[in-house]
Amino acid sequence: MQTKFDELLEFPCAFPFKVLGLKSDTLADRVVAVLQLHCPGDYTPSVKPSSKGTYVSVGVNCTVHSKQQIETLYTELAKLEGVKGVL
């Protein structure tokens, strides 16, 4: 099924993911591990703690090849322990 989403993106393309989760020293590594599994590449995540230090956001750009790949990555990243949301 074609959607507006399909009209806006031309594949392959760079797609930003931001994972929000509980503060963890391993969250960025676990995010990269999921990306490597579904979309191998060279990733340098940016990690930003919340103002109180309770949460952390991990941002990373990924070259995706299909809408299905984006949906899979959202689903798999959301399954990581401590993750509260994926944008």
Helices and strands as residue ranges (DSSP letters): H 4-8, E 13-22, H 27-38, E 46-49, E 55-64, H 67-78, E 83-86
